[in-house]
């Protein structure tokens, strides 16, 4: 494992969150950046972690949605043991402090920024497809942050980095050219791979799951005591080094949908947008 960028998608497509700020049509991507100078350390650490999980639970890769929900290979594992796996991975991510970039696109993104300003396609990329548009926007954001970090610590970033993305948009083993960002992303192109083949994709799976689940918790819970299951997720989220999402200090007495929506409204206003997302007429 050399310096690289790993990305995975997330979200609850089609699921009704009950909040206009978290619509069911949203598509999110999360990238984990592994700097050159710690790539070997990350590879060895993940190898030990995955071998340990395999030895105890018999699984070859980590899908944290399954671990959290107790499905698939984790259906017979107790909630306590599954929480321990999430806690351990959270500890690893906190110690490594790998830079993370998160990008979400949904229908109101297109209304905030009218699609007529952009072409429908760029190369093989369909910009009317929210998943593909979100991935390209993630590439732009990742490139911006890596350029900034490289300027502060050139030895950490032997660019360009390969970009590995979990299969889905196209099958594993295939590549797709990118329209830009060749100084940061090798090619520039996206290499689609299976998460079982690259430990870095399992880092991205974890970050994507924790961010998505934290947002879901925020809009679905009522103010009051935070459950043990929610504490596991929120604690893990607090340890992530997310470059483009603000951290919010919460108290159990106020943390819930109303507070989350107030944060989102304030964020929109700071960007020159209306407080509430627009809707199609």
KAKA-V226839 format. One record per residue. RES is the residue in one small letter. SS is DSSP state (H for helix, E for strand, C for the rest). PSI is psi in radians with two decimals (none if undefined). D_CENTER is the distance of its C-alpha to the mean C-alpha in whole Angstrom. Layout:
[[RES & SS & PSI & D_CENTER] [RES & SS & PSI & D_CENTER]]
//
This chain:
[[x & C & 1.97 & 20] [x & C & -3.05 & 20] [x & C & 2.38 & 18] [x & E & 2.96 & 15] [x & E & 2.29 & 12] [x & E & 2.36 & 10] [x & E & 2.51 & 7] [x & E & 2.71 & 6] [x & E & 2.94 & 6] [x & E & -3.02 & 7] [x & C & 3.09 & 9] [x & C & 1.21 & 13] [x & C & 2.29 & 15] [x & C & -0.27 & 18] [x & C & 2.38 & 18] [x & C & 1.96 & 20] [x & C & -0.34 & 18] [x & C & 0.02 & 22] [x & C & 2.38 & 20] [x & C & -0.32 & 20] [x & C & -0.14 & 17] [x & C & 1.15 & 15] [x & C & 2.76 & 17] [x & C & -0.29 & 17] [x & C & 0.03 & 17] [x & C & 2.68 & 13] [x & E & 2.22 & 11] [x & E & 2.54 & 7] [x & E & 2.52 & 5] [x & E & 2.29 & 2] [x & E & 2.40 & 6] [x & E & 2.22 & 8] [x & E & 2.19 & 11] [x & E & 1.84 & 14] [x & C & 2.67 & 17] [x & H & -0.77 & 21] [x & H & -0.32 & 23] [x & H & 0.15 & 20] [x & H & -0.77 & 19] [x & H & -0.69 & 22] [x & H & -0.74 & 22] [x & H & -0.75 & 18] [x & H & -0.80 & 20] [x & H & -0.71 & 22] [x & H & -0.75 & 20] [x & H & -0.62 & 18] [x & H & -0.78 & 21] [x & H & -0.74 & 23] [x & H & -0.87 & 20] [x & H & -0.66 & 20] [x & H & -0.66 & 24] [x & H & -0.76 & 24] [x & H & -0.69 & 22] [x & H & -0.76 & 24] [x & H & -0.59 & 27] [x & H & -0.63 & 27] [x & H & -0.13 & 25] [x & C & 0.39 & 26] [x & C & 2.60 & 22] [x & C & -0.25 & 21] [x & C & 2.85 & 17] [x & C & 2.01 & 15] [x & C & 1.85 & 13] [x & H & -0.34 & 12] [x & H & -0.74 & 13] [x & H & -0.72 & 16] [x & H & -0.81 & 17] [x & H & -0.76 & 16] [x & H & -0.18 & 18] [x & C & 0.69 & 21] [x & C & 3.02 & 21] [x & H & -2.34 & 22] [x & H & -0.21 & 23] [x & H & 0.15 & 22] [x & C & -0.42 & 24] [x & C & 0.07 & 27] [x & C & 2.38 & 25] [x & C & 2.66 & 26] [x & H & -0.66 & 24] [x & H & -0.76 & 25] [x & H & -0.64 & 24] [x & H & -0.67 & 20] [x & H & -0.62 & 20] [x & H & -0.65 & 21] [x & H & -0.78 & 19] [x & H & -0.75 & 16] [x & H & -0.74 & 18] [x & H & -0.75 & 18] [x & H & -0.66 & 15] [x & H & -0.69 & 14] [x & H & -0.76 & 17] [x & H & -0.83 & 16] [x & H & -0.66 & 13] [x & H & -0.75 & 15] [x & H & -0.69 & 18] [x & H & -0.54 & 16] [x & C & 0.72 & 15] [x & C & 2.34 & 12] [x & E & 2.41 & 11] [x & E & 2.41 & 7] [x & E & 2.33 & 7] [x & E & 2.42 & 5] [x & E & 2.26 & 7] [x & E & 2.41 & 9] [x & E & 2.44 & 13] [x & C & -3.06 & 15] [x & H & -0.69 & 19] [x & H & -0.30 & 20] [x & H & -0.74 & 18] [x & H & -0.58 & 20] [x & H & -0.61 & 23] [x & H & -0.59 & 22] [x & C & 1.52 & 23] [x & C & 2.30 & 25] [x & H & -0.38 & 24] [x & H & -0.27 & 28] [x & H & -0.27 & 27] [x & C & 2.70 & 25] [x & C & 2.82 & 26] [x & C & -0.43 & 25] [x & E & 2.63 & 24] [x & E & 1.92 & 24] [x & C & -2.22 & 25] [x & C & 0.07 & 23] [x & E & 2.23 & 20] [x & E & 1.86 & 21] [x & C & -0.12 & 20] [x & C & -0.15 & 21] [x & C & 2.04 & 18] [x & H & -0.64 & 15] [x & H & -0.78 & 13] [x & H & -0.69 & 15] [x & H & -0.76 & 15] [x & H & -0.67 & 11] [x & H & -0.70 & 11] [x & H & -0.66 & 14] [x & H & -0.62 & 13] [x & H & -0.77 & 10] [x & H & -0.74 & 12] [x & H & -0.79 & 15] [x & H & -0.74 & 13] [x & H & -0.78 & 12] [x & H & -0.77 & 15] [x & H & -0.81 & 17] [x & H & -0.64 & 15] [x & H & -0.70 & 16] [x & H & -0.75 & 20] [x & H & -0.79 & 20] [x & H & -0.64 & 19] [x & H & -0.68 & 22] [x & H & -0.54 & 24] [x & H & -0.52 & 24] [x & C & 1.34 & 24] [x & H & -0.56 & 25] [x & H & -0.33 & 26] [x & H & -0.21 & 22] [x & C & 1.58 & 21] [x & C & 1.50 & 23] [x & C & 2.76 & 22] [x & C & 2.72 & 21] [x & E & 2.51 & 18] [x & E & 2.57 & 18] [x & E & 2.03 & 14] [x & E & 2.28 & 13] [x & E & 2.43 & 11] [x & E & 2.42 & 12] [x & C & 2.70 & 15] [x & C & -1.06 & 15] [x & C & -0.78 & 16] [x & C & 2.84 & 19] [x & C & 2.76 & 20] [x & C & 2.51 & 19] [x & C & -0.17 & 22] [x & C & 2.83 & 22] [x & E & 2.78 & 21] [x & E & 2.30 & 20] [x & E & 2.54 & 22] [x & C & 2.67 & 20] [x & C & -0.13 & 22] [x & C & -3.04 & 21] [x & C & 0.45 & 20] [x & C & -0.33 & 22] [x & C & -0.37 & 23] [x & C & -0.69 & 19] [x & E & 2.13 & 18] [x & E & 2.27 & 21] [x & E & -1.31 & 23] [x & E & 2.34 & 21] [x & E & 2.83 & 19] [x & E & 2.28 & 16] [x & E & 2.05 & 17] [x & E & 2.26 & 16] [x & E & 2.85 & 16] [x & C & 2.49 & 16] [x & C & -0.44 & 14] [x & C & -0.30 & 18] [x & C & -0.41 & 19] [x & C & 2.09 & 16] [x & H & -0.54 & 15] [x & H & -0.58 & 13] [x & H & -0.45 & 11] [x & H & -0.47 & 11] [x & H & -0.76 & 9] [x & H & -0.66 & 6] [x & H & -0.76 & 7] [x & H & -0.86 & 8] [x & H & -0.76 & 5] [x & H & -0.76 & 3] [x & H & -0.81 & 7] [x & H & -0.75 & 8] [x & H & -0.85 & 6] [x & H & -0.77 & 7] [x & H & -0.63 & 11] [x & H & -0.73 & 11] [x & H & -0.72 & 12] [x & H & -0.75 & 14] [x & H & -0.77 & 16] [x & H & -0.70 & 17] [x & H & -0.24 & 18] [x & H & -0.32 & 20] [x & C & 2.78 & 22] [x & C & 2.53 & 25] [x & C & 2.46 & 26] [x & C & -2.96 & 27] [x & C & 2.45 & 27] [x & C & 2.22 & 23] [x & C & 2.78 & 23] [x & H & -0.70 & 23] [x & H & -0.74 & 20] [x & H & -0.61 & 18] [x & H & -0.66 & 19] [x & H & -0.80 & 17] [x & H & -0.81 & 14] [x & H & -0.64 & 15] [x & H & -0.73 & 16] [x & H & -0.73 & 13] [x & H & -0.64 & 11] [x & H & -0.36 & 14] [x & C & -0.04 & 14] [x & C & 2.49 & 11] [x & E & 1.27 & 11] [x & E & 2.13 & 9] [x & C & -0.44 & 11] [x & C & 0.29 & 11] [x & C & 2.28 & 11] [x & C & 2.50 & 14] [x & C & 2.47 & 15] [x & C & 2.31 & 18] [x & C & 2.24 & 20] [x & C & 2.76 & 21] [x & C & 2.53 & 24] [x & C & -0.53 & 25] [x & C & -0.39 & 28] [x & C & -0.26 & 26] [x & C & 2.08 & 22] [x & C & -2.88 & 21] [x & H & -0.81 & 21] [x & H & -0.77 & 24] [x & H & -0.74 & 22] [x & H & -0.78 & 19] [x & H & -0.55 & 20] [x & H & -0.71 & 22] [x & H & -0.78 & 20] [x & H & -0.70 & 18] [x & H & -0.78 & 22] [x & H & -0.69 & 22] [x & H & -0.75 & 19] [x & H & -0.76 & 21] [x & H & -0.70 & 24] [x & H & -0.38 & 23] [x & C & 0.10 & 22] [x & C & 0.32 & 25] [x & C & 2.87 & 24] [x & C & 2.63 & 26] [x & C & -0.66 & 25] [x & C & 2.51 & 24] [x & C & 2.53 & 22] [x & C & 2.78 & 25] [x & C & 2.69 & 26] [x & C & 2.42 & 27] [x & C & none & 31]]
//
